[in-house]
Amino acid sequence: MTYRVLIGIKASKFLSTLTDNSQRRIKNKCKVLVEDPYPGQGGDKKLIERGRKSAYRLHVARSYTVFYRINENDKEVKILKITTIEQAHKLYGRLDL
């Protein structure tokens, strides 16, 4: 089953500020979400549970974190936010993405 991956405005703006190399790494890593957005082997994806505000995170090259939600009904993955790993640690408790 494949999913359509959508990128939110905040995530897109952040991505555009990065170097071409970093953009390429993040985009390539996000391609795995098309086939399998759920956590499993590899440890790069994880469910961050916060009640109704639960989301998933994907680590990219020990430098960036991608936060996303899955809409199973529409087979869509929406990338909510892309940030540095350091900034991501501050967001884990809030998830007001």
Secondary structure, 3 states (H helix, E strand, C coil): CCCEEEECHHHHHHHHCCCHHHHHHHHHHHCHHHHCCCCCCCCCEEEECCHHHCEEEEEECCCEEEEEEEECCCCEEEEEEEEEHHHHHHHCCCCCC
